[in-house]
């Protein structure tokens, strides 16, 4: 009997565990857009909303990075007024059923925490999760009672009766940047933003037996409850993609509310759903409609002769086409209105191409939503959000993102075929209508999208974010000023690789990869280099414009190098001729190089390459790193030699330990940072570098002039503000930028005598003795005559540095570059001999 009782106890314990797991899963599952009644993450049951914290026995390096960045959401310094989030606590619906007498579940949501880091809580369920919606912070009430409650409080003039009307609706095709849009909108502290909320989805999707009038009224009531706030001024909704099939309900319910629909290149969108490398298969969002096939999808499949057991690629294309088709029909009815009395046209809706993000949000979307003035702090917060993965949450932190070209290159034949057959015609119509609307809404901005083919707008021309207005943080600035600034940058742009999605440089963000500084005098690049190429400027002017200790990139800098596009045959020939002439230049859009950039900007991939091995690291008490070798000869016997001490210390470190110091230091002042230079060399036990960097293999190429003289591959990882002091190398140098940003200051070998070089025999011989951040012109008078130029290298850039060209390198953030050398040229020997070498 005792044994039987024990068995029963174990069975009951096992069943209780299953029940608990079921309760947890029901509270956290992604909503099923096709399920009738409350969605599968509904908390309308009698559970107490138990929360479970994700647990992992070992975090990946990318996950640990999140813990290293102090307040990694980067709360932007601001003096502008913020809402008093704690002054008025108000209830917001988190679920609603769609019965004849609907029941609503409400919670006091933590909008302040959401505003601080939208990318950490990108979906409504995340906002709900950080708000502890159980116990005393959970309320259950009839919809009719709540509506009457608002009316009563409005009549009494109480705060509970304040309702913000909807400012804008965001519809989307799915996987097209809509979460980024929502995060940008949520960067406004005065905005209520609901990203794919359960109550709204239930109201618009699941009232199957309701008449149109009943659906419209239900949607209005739910939106009114969602907008109930005494402290907010604006109200935005990003809806689930499937709601596009019912978007006319929303647009009829609120005829004064503007809206956008986001769409994307068909192949790229389908790859986002079905990418084989990311486990694309039956779980893809575009295949959920298979559970209850919509008539429009099956009709489309019949038209293309793939009914029945349709391949996933065909179904996905048909599903996405259904969403885009619904948007086109809605746009025909509700895209714009015409006042018959005055003949005035009002643009209400906008079809927006993914390639126009993120710049189109402040430039076009916000004006459409009748918001034409931005605070500098809000715009700066947008820039911070643009540097983060839009669905970052608390794990899987990504250094960079942006994979449109990669998706197109890796798309399977089936994806390309069905994208072209089914989805492309609808995409073309969307593009055409989008361009027409933009011409009406913002003709100046629309002009930037003009391309050689009227059928192919250059949406990426408006993708850069505008700079904050000149009144800096906390002030107000006209959007027009920001747009003009962005347009000027576009017109003065010069070439860099576009393999990564642009992450605009912000000094305290560790992983930026792009800047908007313009050359003061852009280079003239004839077929063969001119005698005075590259143009040199006074080094006093260069360093006064941008002090070398500063990582704050100025609006303009002294880049006079030619940037050649590898994919342009004429420019590639120019690069080859400039190399024969032994002058410096930059080449970008190199496929082999871009492939490495794409891989190495996954920090977990880098960690796998580098492993737990310890590597050579140079450490310094200051950010100035002076190379040195063992002292020898007469120098040791001199007075200076007896007092000399090595300027840096050689230590060893694992990559992840070095990276932790680098990431944490990004947010510290110059004086409080640890300064280390991490190095990985092929001749120090890392021959795998030749496999990782195939363009550096010992074969004659654009990178290697004399492969027999190659001296290995050297990769250097820099921290913010780390400086490699000015020096020359005795051989040709091919430098590739793989991650982050570096400033290279270059001087012609004929400037060697103005550099005040430490002499041969000195441990740091061939290095300038001058501190360029604060040059002492009394001790080093020739520095006042020094001439040179500079370039800011971005990921995917290849810089050719001829023999003896002097260079001074500044790490602007966490970054990594690799280089190799290939023989000596003798064009500049006499200048170096005059300098004493």
N, C-alpha and C positions, 0 to 999 in steps of 0.2 A: 504493500500500500504506500509506504514511504517513497519507493521508487516511482510509483505512478503519479503521486503528488508532485514530485520533483520534475517529472516530464511535463506535467501540465503547466507548472510555473515557467519552464523554459519556453514552452509554446506561446504562453501569454506574453512573455517578454519579447519574443520574436515578432509577434503580431503587433504589439505596441510600437516596436521600432519601425515596422513597415508603415503604420499609420502616421507616425511622426514624419517620416520621409515623404509620404504622400502630401501631408499638409505643407511641408516646406516647398516641395516642387510646385504645388498649386499656387503658392504665393509668389513664386519667382519666375515661372515660365513666360516666354515671350507670347504676347497675345496672338491668338489664332484669328486672323481677319475674316475668316469665312464661317466662324462658329456663331450660331444664333444665341441670343441672350448674352449675359455677361461674358467678357473675355476670360481666357483661361488663367490670367493672373488676377482675377477678381478676388476681393476680400469681403464679399458679401456673405460669406459663410460665417459660422459661429467661431472660427479660429480667432486667436488673439494676435494674428500678424507676426508670428515668431520670425525672428531674423537669424540668419546664419552667416557668420563671417568666413569668407574664403580662407582656406588654409593650404599651405604648401610646405613640404619639408625642406625645400631648397628653392629660393627665388633665383630666377635668371638674372644675368647682369643688367639687362634692360629694365627689369622690374626694380632692382636695387637702386638704379639711377634715380628713380622717383624719390627715394628716401634721402638722397644726397643733396638734392636741389632745395635750398632753403625756401620754404613757401613757394614751391615750384610753380604755383599758379601765378606768381608774380603780380601781386596786387599793385597796380600802377600808382605811383605817387600822385596825389591829386589834392587840390584845395577846394574843389567844387563841392557844393552841398550834396549830401547823400540822404536817402530815406532813413527815417528812424524805424528800423525794422521791428524793434521791440516795443514801440509805443502802442501799436494797435495789433492785437492778435486776432486774425480772422480765419474763418473756416473755408476750405476749398474742397470741392468734390474730388475724390480719387477713384470713384467707381459709381456706376448707375446701372440699374437694370432697365429694361424697356417694356415692362408690363403695363397694364392699363392704369395702374396707380404706382408709378415708379418709386423705387427706394434709392436713396443716395447715401453713400458713405463719404464722410468728410474728414479732413485732417488739417491741422495748422502746419503748413509747409515751411521749410527753412529756405526762403528765397535769398537770404543774405549769403548763405554758403554756396548756393547755386550761382549767384552773381560772381562770387570771388573766383570760381574756376569752372565755367560751363563745360569744358572738355572733360572734366572729371565726373560730371553727372549729366551726360548728354541726353538721356532719355527721361521721360516722365517717371518711369519706374525707379530710376536712380535718385531723382528728387524725392520721391516717396520713401526710398530706402534710407536717406540721410535725415529724414524727418521723424522717425520713430512713431509711425502711425498706428499705435495700439494703446490700450489702456485709456488713460484720461485724455490722450491726444487723438481720440477716435470718436466720431459721432455718427449716428445712424438716424436718418429722418426721411419722411416722405417728400418727394419733389414739390408737391402742391403746397405743403406747409412752409418749405423754404422760400418759395416764390412769394407767398403771402407775407412771410416775415420781412423780406426785402421791401415790399410795398409799404408795409406798416412803418418800417424804420425810415423810409424815404419821406413819408408823410410827416413823421415826427422830427425830421431833420437830423437824424442820428448817423454816426459814422457807418454803422452796419448797413445803411441804405445806399452807400456810395458804390456805384458800379462803373467800371471802365468799359466803354464800348470797344468792340474788336477793331484794332488798327490795321491788321493785315493777316491774310491767310497764305501759307506756303504749302503748295502741292508739289509732288515730285514723281518722277518715273521710277525711283528706287536706285540707290547707290550712285547718286549724281550730285553729291555735295550739299544736300539739304540740311544735314546736321551741322555743317560748318555755318550755314546761314543762320540757323537757330542759335548757335553759340555766339555769333556776332550780335544778334539781336539781344541776347541775354547779357551781353557785356554792358548794356545800358542799365544802370541801377534802377531807373524809374520804369522799367518795362517788366510786365508779367509775360513770361514766355513758357508755353507748354509744348513740349516736343513729343509728339505721338502719344497723347494722353488717352487713357482708357475711357473716361466718360464721353469725350467727344467722338471717339471711334464707335462706341456703342450706340450713341444717339443717331449717328448718321448712317450706320451700316446695318444694325441688327433689329430695327423695328420692321420686320418683314411684313406684318399684317397691317401696318399703318397706311393711311392715305397720305398723299403728298402733303396735304395741309397739316395733318397730324405730325409728320416727320419734320416739317419746317418749324412748327411750334415747339416740338420737343428739342430740336437743335437750338432754337433761340433761348429756351429756358436753361439748358445746360450751359450755354455760353455766358448767359447772365450770371449764373452762379459762379462760373470760373473767373469772371471779371470782377467779382466782389472784393474790393480792396480800398481801404481809406488812404493808402500811401502811394499807390502807383498811378502812372499817367498814361501808359500805353499798354496794349494787350495784343500779343501775337500768338498764332497757332501754327505749328508745323504738324501736318496731319500724316497719318500712315499712307503709304503709296496707294493702297487699294481704295482709299476713299475718293480717289480721282473718279471712280465709276459713279460716285454719288455727289460729286462736287457741285452740281447745279443746285442741290438742296441748300448747301451753305451759301451760295451766291444769291439765291433767291431770298434766303432768310435775312441777309444783311446786304441790301443793295448798295449801301454807301461804302462798303469795305473793299479796299483794293486787294489784289492777289497776284501771286506769281506761280508759274509752273516751271520746274527745273527739269531739263532733259540733257542727254549726253550722246556723243558719238555712238552709234549702235554696237559696233564691235567692242568698244571699251566697256559699255554698260553690260553687255552679255558676259564678257570676261570677268567683270566684277562679281557676277552671279555664279558662273560656271568654271572659273579658273581651275584647271586640273592641279596646279601646284598648291592650291589652297583648299583642296578637298571638295571642289565643286561637284555636285551630284544631285541626288534626289532631294536633299535638304535645302537647296537654293531657294531664296524667297520667290523667284519668278516661277517656281514649280509648285508652289503651295496651292495654286488654283486647280491642280489636278484632283484635289480631294472632292471638289464640287465644281466641275468644269463649267465656266461661264459660256453662254451661247455664242458670244462674240469671238471667243478663242477657238471654239470648235468650228465655227463658220470659216474663220481664217485658215485653219488647218485643212479644211475640206477644199478650199479654193486652191491650195498649193499641193493637193494630193497627198497629204501626210496624215490623214485622219486615222483613227484606230490607235495602234501602238505608235504614237508619234515619238520621234527622238527628242531627248531633252532640249536640244538646241532649237528645234522647231517650236516646241511648246513655249520655251522662254521668250523667243522672238515674238510669238503671237500674244503672249501675256503682256509684254511690255508695249506692244503695238496697241493693245486694248487701252492701256492707261494713257498713252500719247493721243490716241484717237478721241478719248473722252475729253482730254484737255483741248484739243482742236475744236470740238463741238461747243464746249463751254466758252472758248474764246470768241467763236462766231457770235454767240448770244451776249456775252458779258465782258468781252475784251475792252470795249469802249462804248460810250454813250454819246448821243447827239441831241442837243437841245433844239427842238424844232422851231422854237421862237427866235432864238439868237443865232442858230447855226453853229454854236460852239461845241467842239468835240472835247470830251474828257476821256483820257486814257485810264481805264480802271485796272486792266489786267496786263501782265507781261509774261511772255514766254522767254525763258532765260537759259542760254547755253552754259553748260558746266565750265567751258573753257574761259568764260568771262569772270570766273571767281578767282580770288575774293574781291577784287577791286570794284566789280559791279554792284556790290552790296551798298557801300556808302555813296557811290557815284550815281546809281540808277534806282536801286530798290528802295532805299530810304526816302528819296524824293517822291517816288511813286506812293509810298505810304505817308506822304505829307509831312515828312520830317526832313527839313532842309538845312538845319543847323546842327553841327556836331560839336561837342566839347572836345578839346584836345585829349583829355583823359580817356574819353570813350574810344576815340580813334586809336589811341595808343594801346588800349586794352584789346581792341580788335587785332592789332598787330601781334600782341602776345598770343591771342587765341590762334592766329594763323600759323604760329610756330609749333603748335601742338597738334597731335593726332586728334581729330575731332571727336573720336569715341575712345579717348585715352583711358578713362576710368582709372582704376588703381593699378593696372597691370599691363604688361606688354608694351612699355613705353617705346615709342619709335623716335629715333633721332630725326629722321626726315621721312617725307612721304612724297607721293607723286609718281605715278606709274603708267600714265596714259600710253606713252610710246612703247613701254615694255609690254603692255596688254596687247597692243596691235601686233607687235612682233611675234608674240607667242600664241596668238589666237589660232585655234584649230581650223581646218578647212571647213568643217561643218558649221562652226560659229560664224565664220566669214560668209559662208554661203547663205545661211538663213537670215543673218543680219542684213545682207544686201537685198535679198528677195522680199522679206516681209517688213523689216523695220526702216530701211533706208528711205523709201518714198515719204513716209510720215515724218521722219527726221528732216528731210529737205523742206517740207511744208512748214514745219515749226521754225526752222532757220529763216525762211523767207519772211514769215509773219513777224518774227522777233526783230529782224533788221528794220522792217517797216515801222514797227512801234517805236524802236529806238530813235529812228530818224525824226519821229514826231516829238518824243519825250525830251531828248537831249541831242540835238543835231551835232553839237560840237564833239560830244563823246562818240556819237555814231560815226563821225568822220574818221576817227582813229581805227575803226574796224574795216575800213575800205581796203580791198586787196586787188591784185591783178585780175581776179575773177570775181565778178559781181555775185556769182553763185556760192562763193566760199568766203564769208565774212571772217576777218581775222579777229576773233573774239579775244584772243590772248593779249591784244594790244591794250585792252582796258582792264586786264587782270591785276596789274600792280596796285597795291593800296596807295592812296594819297598820303603825303606827309602831314603830320600835325601842323595846324596853323602856327604862325610865328609867335603867337602870344603864349606859347609853351603850355606847360601842364596846368590844368585847372581852369583856364580861360575858355572863352567861347570863340569859335572861328567859323567863318562862312564856308559852307561846303564848296562853294564856287572856287574859293582860294585853293582848297585842297585839290580839286579837280584840275585846275590850271597847273598846279605843281606837278601832278601826275603826268599830264599831257607833255609838259616840258621835258620830263625825264624820258618819256617814250621817244620824243623826237631826237634826243641827244644820246640815245642808248648806243652801246657798242657791244660786240659779240662775246658771249660766253656760252658754255654748254647749258642745255636745258634738260638734261637727263633727270634732274631732281625737281620736285615741286619747289618753287621759290619760298624760302623762309627768310623774310627780310631781317637784316641785321639789327639786333637790339643788344647793347653792350652786356647786359646781365643775363642774356639767354645763351646757354652754352652751345647750342647746335644750330646757329643760323648759317645760311649758305649763300646769301645773296645780298647785294647792296644797291643803292640807287644813286650813289655819288657820280657826278659827271666829270669828264675830263675838261680841264680849263681850256685846253687847246687841242681838240681831237687830231690824231695823226693823219697826215696825208700819206697814202700808201700807193705809190705808182708801181708799175710792174717790177721795176728794179729799185732798190733803195737809193735815196738821194745821199749825197756826200755828208750832209749834216744830220742824217737819220741815225738814231731817234733824236728828236729835238731835246736839248738839255736846258734846264732852268737853274737859276741860282738855288743852291742848296739851302741858303738862308731863307729864301721864299718858301721852298718846299717844307721845311721844318717849322717855320712860323705859321704856315697855313695849317699844319697838322703835326703837333709835337710827337716825337717818336715814342714817348711814354704813354701817350693817350691811345685808347682803342675806340674813341668816339669818332666814327667816320664822318668827315665834313661833307658839306653839300657838293664841293668840287675838289678835285685833286689833280696832280700833274702827271697823268698817264699820257705818254706820247708814243707808245708802242703800237704797232699794227696787230690787230686781232684777225686771224684768218680762219674762215670756215672750211674745215676739212672736206665737207661734202660738196663744196663748190670747186669744180676742177680748176678754174682760173685761179682762185685763191690758194688752192693747194700747190699749184705750180709756183705762185709767188712765194709761199713759205719755203719751198725748196730752194728757190733762187736767193732768198734772203739768208738762208743758212749757208749757201755757198759763199755769200758775201761776208759771212761771219759777223752778223748783227743780231741783236735779240729781237724776239717776236713771240706772240702767243697764238696757239692753234686750239680750236675748240670743235665740238661735235665729232669727235673721233670715236667710232663705234666700239672698238676694243677697250678704249679707256673708259668710255661711259659705262660699259658693262661692269668694270671693276668698281667704279664709283657707286653704281647701284648696289653691288654686293657688300662693299665695305661700309656703306652707311646703314647697315644692319649691325648694331653693336654686338648682338649675340653671335653673328657670323664671325666678326672679328675675334671675339673671345674664343670661339672654337679654333680659329687659326692659331692664335697665340698661346692658348692653353695656360697652364699654371707655371710655365717656365719663367725664370727671372731673366730680365734683359738689362742691358747697359742703360743707365740713367745719369745724366749730368744734373747736379743740384747746385743752386747758387743762393746766396743770401739776398741778392737783388735780382731784378728781372733782366739784367744785362749779362749775357753769356759770352765770355771771351774764350775762344779755343786756345788750348795750350798743349805743349808737348814737353818732354823732359828737358830741363835746362842743361846747357852744355857749353864748353869752350870758355872764351874770355868773359862771357856774361856772368858766369858763376863767380869769377874773381873780381868783378866790378862791385862798387858800392850798392848799386841798384840790385844786382844779382844776389847779394847777401841778404838784402831786405825783402826780396821778391817772395810772394806766397801764391800758390795756385789760386786763380780767381774762381774756380768751380771745383766741386768734389765729384768723384765718380763713385756711384753707388749702383745697386741693382734693385729691381722691383718687378713684381708681376704686373701685367697690364691692368687688371681690374683695380689694384691698389693705386696705381698711378692715375687711372681715370677717376677714381673717387676724389683724389686731391684736386684734379683739374676741374671737375664739375663743381665741387664745393667752393673752390677758389674763384670761380667765375662771378660769384655774387659778393666777393669781398673787395675791400679797397686794395690798391696796389701795395701798400705797406703791410697789409695783413695776409697777403697771399703767400703760399708756398710756391717756389719757382723750380720746376723740374722740366727736363727735356728728355723724352723717352725715345730710344733708338732701337731699330731692328735692322740688321744687316745680313745679306746673304752669305758673306764670308765669315760670319760669326755663328755658324751652325744653323742657318735658316735658308737652305737652298730652295725651299718651296716657293720663295718669292718669285723665282723665274717662271713657275707654273701659274702663279696668281697674276703676274704682270707679263703676259706673253709678248707685249710690244717691246719689252726690255731684253728679250732673248738676244744673244750675240749674232744678230743678222743685220746686214746693212739696211737701214730704213730711215724714215724721217727723224727718228729718235737717235739712232747710232750712226755716226759718220765712219768710224774705224772700229768695228766690232772686236778686232784682235786686241785693242788697247782698253777694252772695257774693264772697269775696276769694281765689279760687283754692283749690287743694288742696295741702297741705303734709304730706309724709311724713318722719318722723324715726326714725332707726335708732340705738338706744342700746346702749352697752356696760355690763357689770356695774358697778354703783355710781355711774354717771353721774347727777348731780342737776341738774335745772333749778330754780334758786332760786325761792322764793315770789314770785309776781307776780299781777297781774290783767290781763285783756284787755278792751278796750273794745267787745266785741261778743260775740254768742252763739257758742258753740263746740260743734261736733259731732265727737267723737273716737271713732275705731274702732280697736280693738286687733287687729292682724293676726298677730302672732307674738311668742312670749315673754311675759314678765310685767313689769308696771309697777305701782308703788305710787303712787297719787294721794292726797295729803293736801289736803283742801278746807276752806276757812273762808268763812263768810258775809261779805258786804261790810261788815256792821256791826262786824266785827273789824278793819277797816283801821287804826284808830288804835292798836291794840295791836301792829301789825306792824313799827313803826319803818321806814316806807317811805322810800326815797331820794326826794328831792323832784323836782318837775318841773324840767327844765333839766339835771338830772344825766344823764350818759350811760346810767345804769341806773335812771332814774326809774321809779316804780311797782313796784319790786322791794324786798323786805325786806332790810334791812342786816344782819339777825341771822343768825349761823351756827347753824342749827337743830340741828346735830349736837352742838354744845357751846355753848349760849346763855350769854352773859355777862349775867346779870340785873342787875348793877350798872350796866353801860352801857346796857342795854335793859330797864328794869324792867317795862314794860308787857307784855313777852312772857309774864310769869308769869300774866297775866290772859287770854291768848289761848285761844280755844275753837275746836274743829274736829272733823273726823272723817276717815276714810280709806277707801279701797277698793283692792283688788288686782285689776287688770284682767287678764283672760285672753283668748286669741285668740277672736274672735267677739263680744266685748263692745262695746256702743256706750254711751258715756258722754256725757250732755248736761250742758254746763257753761254756766249762764246768764251774761249780761253782768256783769262786775265781780266774779264769784266768784273768790276768790284760791286759787291752787293751787300745790302744791310736788310735783315729780315725781321719783321714784327708779326707775332701771332696775335690775331685779333680776337680769337676765341679758341675753344677746343678744336684742334685741327690736325690733319695729317697729310704729309706729302712724301713722295718717293722720288729718288733721283738716281741717275747712273751717268757715268762719264765714258767718253769714247775718243781718246787720243788728243793730241795737241795741235793747235793751229799756231802759225808764227806771225800773223799779221801785226800783232801788237807787242812783239818782243822788245823793240827799242824803247817803248814807253816804260816798260817794267825795268829795263836796264838803267834808264835815266833815274829811276826811283830807288836804285841801289840793290836790285835783286838780279 
